[in-house]
Amino acid sequence: MQQADLAAIGSQGYKRLAKMPLKLLLVALNKLSNKTYKRLYPCYLAWLGVNISRQFSEYGDPWISPECRFDAAGYNLITLGDGVTISYGTSILVHDYSIDKALFSRRGEHGKFLKPVSIGRNCFIGANSMILPGTTIGNDCIIGGGSIVKGDFPDGSIICGNPARIVGDIDEFLARHEQKEDIVYERS
């Protein structure tokens, strides 16, 4: 690699160079030892700049799929509460370039939205969901698969759809499934 190429990478250069091989190693590790992957992947996210506590893996039974996408435009704008589960295909975005077209069309300038995302403790994010810039999800929330989530959602909400909206709360959800007796408990 040329000296100019290394300089062009910028202040995050070494992280950018190491990010992909390190993630590939973690994905391979997931196939060998799920328990080790679950402990190390949050450390990798913290290394990238995601706000995630050292106790993340000790709360509940968290899982972050290796197929999740975290927005490299601002890892430090993403906060994950302890014990979060994020299913495969989910994207967490902190930037949005849609405003760029309006700016350029009317003013000849370029720009973007850049807003934080916060996901509370013990949340479940269903497969192929998209969490948009500026979203705050409270503690103990469930996001239905395929949801497009934007806005502020209180603790204990069940959120589904495109656009996502509150469709219930976890107390009702739990009571309904306890009544149906369709919960398969995993006890050690």
C-alpha positions as CSV (number, residue, x, y, z in Angstrom):
1,M,0.0,0.0,0.0
2,Q,1.3,3.5,-0.9
3,Q,2.1,6.1,1.7
4,A,-0.6,8.4,0.2
5,D,-3.1,5.6,0.5
6,L,-2.5,5.1,4.2
7,A,-2.8,8.9,4.7
8,A,-6.0,9.0,2.8
9,I,-7.6,6.4,5.2
10,G,-7.6,9.1,7.9
11,S,-7.4,9.0,11.6
12,Q,-9.5,5.8,11.8
13,G,-7.1,4.1,9.4
14,Y,-6.0,1.2,11.4
15,K,-9.5,0.4,12.6
16,R,-10.8,0.5,9.0
17,L,-8.0,-1.8,7.9
18,A,-8.5,-4.2,10.8
19,K,-12.4,-4.1,10.9
20,M,-13.2,-6.6,8.1
21,P,-10.7,-9.3,8.9
22,L,-11.6,-9.1,12.6
23,K,-15.3,-9.4,11.9
24,L,-14.7,-12.4,9.6
25,L,-12.7,-14.0,12.4
26,L,-15.6,-13.4,14.9
27,V,-18.2,-14.8,12.4
28,A,-16.0,-17.9,12.0
29,L,-15.7,-18.1,15.8
30,N,-19.5,-18.0,16.0
31,K,-19.6,-21.3,14.1
32,L,-17.2,-22.9,16.5
33,S,-18.2,-21.5,19.9
34,N,-21.4,-19.5,20.1
35,K,-20.8,-18.8,23.8
36,T,-17.4,-17.2,23.1
37,Y,-18.8,-15.2,20.1
38,K,-21.6,-13.8,22.4
39,R,-18.9,-12.6,24.8
40,L,-16.4,-11.2,22.3
41,Y,-18.7,-9.5,19.7
42,P,-19.9,-6.8,22.1
43,C,-16.2,-6.0,22.7
44,Y,-15.6,-5.7,19.0
45,L,-18.6,-3.2,18.7
46,A,-17.2,-1.2,21.7
47,W,-13.8,-1.1,19.9
48,L,-15.5,0.3,16.8
49,G,-17.0,3.0,19.0
50,V,-20.6,1.7,19.8
51,N,-21.7,2.7,23.3
52,I,-22.1,-0.7,24.9
53,S,-21.3,-1.6,28.6
54,R,-18.9,-4.2,29.8
55,Q,-21.9,-5.9,31.5
56,F,-23.8,-6.2,28.2
57,S,-23.4,-10.0,28.0
58,E,-24.2,-10.6,31.7
59,Y,-27.8,-9.4,31.5
60,G,-30.4,-11.9,30.3
61,D,-29.4,-13.9,27.2
62,P,-28.2,-11.2,24.6
63,W,-27.5,-12.0,21.0
64,I,-26.3,-9.7,18.2
65,S,-26.3,-11.5,14.9
66,P,-23.1,-11.2,12.8
67,E,-25.4,-10.3,9.9
68,C,-26.4,-7.0,11.6
69,R,-25.2,-3.8,10.0
70,F,-24.1,-0.9,12.2
71,D,-23.7,2.5,10.5
72,A,-20.0,3.3,10.1
73,A,-20.9,7.0,9.7
74,G,-21.1,7.2,13.5
75,Y,-20.6,4.1,15.6
76,N,-20.2,6.5,18.6
77,L,-23.8,7.6,18.0
78,I,-25.2,4.1,18.6
79,T,-26.1,3.1,22.2
80,L,-27.1,-0.5,23.1
81,G,-28.5,-1.4,26.5
82,D,-27.5,-4.5,28.3
83,G,-29.0,-7.8,27.2
84,V,-30.2,-6.6,23.8
85,T,-31.0,-9.2,21.1
86,I,-30.6,-8.0,17.5
87,S,-31.7,-10.5,14.9
88,Y,-30.1,-11.1,11.4
89,G,-30.4,-8.6,8.6
90,T,-31.1,-5.6,11.0
91,S,-29.6,-2.2,10.1
92,I,-29.0,0.5,12.6
93,L,-28.5,3.8,10.8
94,V,-27.4,7.2,12.2
95,H,-27.1,9.0,8.9
96,D,-29.5,9.8,6.1
97,Y,-28.4,11.5,2.8
98,S,-31.9,12.1,1.5
99,I,-31.7,15.8,2.3
100,D,-28.6,16.0,0.0
101,K,-30.7,15.9,-3.1
102,A,-33.0,18.8,-1.9
103,L,-30.0,20.8,-0.8
104,F,-28.1,20.4,-4.0
105,S,-31.2,21.0,-6.1
106,R,-32.1,24.3,-4.3
107,R,-28.8,25.6,-3.0
108,G,-26.0,23.7,-4.8
109,E,-24.8,22.4,-1.4
110,H,-24.4,18.9,0.0
111,G,-25.4,17.7,3.5
112,K,-26.9,14.8,5.5
113,F,-28.8,14.1,8.7
114,L,-26.7,12.6,11.5
115,K,-28.6,11.7,14.6
116,P,-28.0,9.2,17.5
117,V,-29.9,5.9,18.0
118,S,-30.5,4.4,21.5
119,I,-31.8,0.9,22.2
120,G,-32.7,0.3,25.8
121,R,-31.9,-2.6,28.1
122,N,-33.3,-6.1,27.3
123,C,-34.9,-5.2,23.9
124,F,-35.6,-7.7,21.1
125,I,-35.1,-6.5,17.5
126,G,-36.7,-8.8,15.0
127,A,-35.0,-9.9,11.8
128,N,-34.6,-7.5,8.8
129,S,-35.7,-4.5,10.8
130,M,-34.3,-1.0,10.2
131,I,-33.7,1.4,13.0
132,L,-33.5,5.0,11.5
133,P,-31.5,8.0,12.7
134,G,-32.9,9.8,15.8
135,T,-34.7,6.8,17.2
136,T,-34.9,6.0,20.9
137,I,-36.3,2.7,22.0
138,G,-37.0,2.3,25.7
139,N,-36.1,-0.7,27.9
140,D,-37.8,-4.1,27.5
141,C,-39.3,-3.4,24.0
142,I,-40.0,-5.9,21.3
143,I,-39.6,-4.8,17.6
144,G,-41.4,-7.0,15.1
145,G,-39.4,-8.4,12.2
146,G,-39.2,-6.2,9.1
147,S,-40.2,-3.1,11.0
148,I,-39.0,0.4,9.9
149,V,-38.5,2.2,13.2
150,K,-38.2,6.0,13.7
151,G,-39.2,8.0,16.7
152,D,-39.3,7.7,20.5
153,F,-40.9,4.6,22.1
154,P,-41.5,4.1,25.8
155,D,-40.4,1.1,28.0
156,G,-42.3,-2.1,27.5
157,S,-43.7,-1.3,24.0
158,I,-44.3,-3.8,21.2
159,I,-43.5,-2.0,18.0
160,C,-44.3,-3.3,14.5
161,G,-44.8,-2.2,10.9
162,N,-43.7,0.2,8.2
163,P,-43.8,2.8,9.5
164,A,-43.4,1.2,12.9
165,R,-46.0,2.0,15.6
166,I,-46.9,0.7,19.0
167,V,-49.2,-2.3,18.8
168,G,-49.2,-3.4,22.4
169,D,-47.1,-3.8,25.5
170,I,-45.1,-6.7,26.9
171,D,-47.4,-7.3,29.9
172,E,-50.4,-8.0,27.6
173,F,-48.1,-10.0,25.3
174,L,-46.8,-12.2,28.2
175,A,-50.3,-12.7,29.7
176,R,-51.7,-13.7,26.3
177,H,-49.0,-16.3,25.7
178,E,-49.2,-17.6,29.3
179,Q,-52.9,-18.1,28.8
180,K,-52.3,-20.0,25.5
181,E,-49.7,-22.1,27.3
182,D,-47.5,-21.9,24.2
183,I,-44.2,-20.8,25.8
184,V,-41.4,-23.3,25.8
185,Y,-39.2,-22.5,28.8
186,E,-35.4,-22.8,28.6
187,R,-34.1,-23.6,32.1
188,S,-30.6,-24.7,33.0
